[in-house]
């Protein structure tokens, strides 16, 4: 029943900005860590950013200073603000979240959204 749905991807020129959103919905749950990954053809899947339930954040070295992860607990949503985009940022971006239920804790994935940065 639980779904993670991303939005906000698209085509942008180098130096531009995009904001990605990931909304968790469905059965009753609590959200622990929320993450954004990306994967480009020929490259290993990369953890871009994460944010804990307390608001602690971590970033990949390649995006530090340019990307910002945040969360809105009331909306069960995480955001990835991407500024100063570069062609090498082109990838499918996937959201991920650790959700807790009465029966345990599980990691869930969204379907992904394409980000393309032109030179």
C-alpha positions as CSV (number, residue, x, y, z in Angstrom):
1,X,0.0,0.0,0.0
2,X,2.9,2.4,0.7
3,X,4.1,4.4,-2.3
4,X,6.9,6.9,-2.8
5,X,6.3,9.2,-5.8
6,X,8.9,11.6,-7.2
7,X,8.3,14.7,-9.2
8,X,10.2,17.7,-10.4
9,X,12.6,16.2,-12.9
10,X,13.2,17.6,-16.3
11,X,15.5,19.3,-18.8
12,X,17.6,22.2,-17.7
13,X,20.7,24.1,-19.0
14,X,24.0,24.0,-17.1
15,X,23.9,26.4,-14.2
16,X,20.2,26.1,-13.7
17,X,18.2,24.7,-10.8
18,X,15.6,22.1,-10.2
19,X,13.7,20.9,-7.1
20,X,12.7,17.3,-6.7
21,X,10.0,16.1,-4.4
22,X,9.2,12.7,-3.0
23,X,5.9,12.0,-1.3
24,X,5.2,9.0,0.9
25,X,1.6,7.9,1.1
26,X,-0.5,4.9,2.0
27,X,-0.9,2.9,5.2
28,X,0.1,4.3,8.6
29,X,3.8,4.6,9.1
30,X,6.6,6.6,10.6
31,X,9.5,7.9,8.5
32,X,13.0,7.5,9.7
33,X,15.8,8.3,7.2
34,X,14.9,9.7,3.8
35,X,17.5,9.6,0.9
36,X,18.0,10.6,-2.7
37,X,20.1,8.4,-5.0
38,X,21.0,8.8,-8.6
39,X,22.2,6.5,-11.4
40,X,23.5,7.3,-14.8
41,X,24.3,4.8,-17.6
42,X,27.7,3.2,-17.1
43,X,28.0,4.6,-13.6
44,X,27.4,3.0,-10.2
45,X,24.4,4.1,-8.2
46,X,25.3,6.9,-5.9
47,X,23.9,8.1,-2.7
48,X,23.4,11.8,-3.2
49,X,22.0,12.9,0.1
50,X,20.2,11.7,3.2
51,X,18.3,13.3,6.1
52,X,17.4,11.7,9.4
53,X,14.3,12.1,11.4
54,X,16.1,14.6,13.5
55,X,17.2,16.7,10.5
56,X,20.8,15.6,10.3
57,X,22.0,15.6,6.7
58,X,24.8,14.0,4.6
59,X,25.9,14.7,1.1
60,X,28.1,13.1,-1.6
61,X,31.2,15.1,-2.2
62,X,30.2,15.7,-5.8
63,X,27.1,17.7,-4.8
64,X,28.2,19.5,-1.6
65,X,27.6,23.2,-1.7
66,X,25.1,22.8,-4.6
67,X,22.4,20.4,-3.4
68,X,20.2,20.7,-0.3
69,X,18.0,17.9,1.1
70,X,15.1,18.8,3.4
71,X,11.9,17.2,4.7
72,X,8.4,18.3,5.6
73,X,7.1,15.7,8.1
74,X,3.6,17.1,8.0
75,X,3.4,16.3,4.3
76,X,5.5,13.1,4.5
77,X,7.7,14.6,1.8
78,X,11.4,15.0,1.1
79,X,12.9,17.6,-1.2
80,X,16.2,17.9,-3.1
81,X,17.0,21.4,-4.2
82,X,19.6,21.3,-6.9
83,X,21.5,24.4,-7.9
84,X,24.4,25.2,-10.2
85,X,23.6,22.0,-12.2
86,X,26.3,20.4,-14.3
87,X,26.0,18.0,-17.2
88,X,27.5,15.3,-15.0
89,X,24.5,15.6,-12.8
90,X,22.4,14.0,-15.5
91,X,20.8,10.8,-14.1
92,X,17.7,9.1,-12.9
93,X,17.1,10.3,-9.4
94,X,15.4,7.9,-7.0
95,X,13.9,8.6,-3.6
96,X,14.3,6.2,-0.8
97,X,12.9,6.0,2.8
98,X,13.0,3.8,5.8
99,X,9.5,3.4,7.1
100,X,8.4,1.9,10.4
101,X,5.2,0.0,10.9
102,X,3.8,-2.0,13.8
103,X,5.4,-5.1,12.2
104,X,8.9,-3.7,11.6
105,X,10.9,-1.3,9.5
106,X,11.4,-1.5,5.7
107,X,13.3,0.4,3.0
108,X,11.1,1.7,0.2
109,X,11.9,3.1,-3.3
110,X,10.2,5.4,-5.7
111,X,10.1,4.9,-9.4
112,X,12.7,7.6,-10.2
113,X,12.6,10.8,-12.2
114,X,14.9,11.9,-15.0
115,X,17.1,14.9,-14.7
116,X,18.9,16.0,-17.8
117,X,21.4,18.9,-17.8
118,X,22.5,20.3,-21.1
119,X,25.9,21.9,-21.7
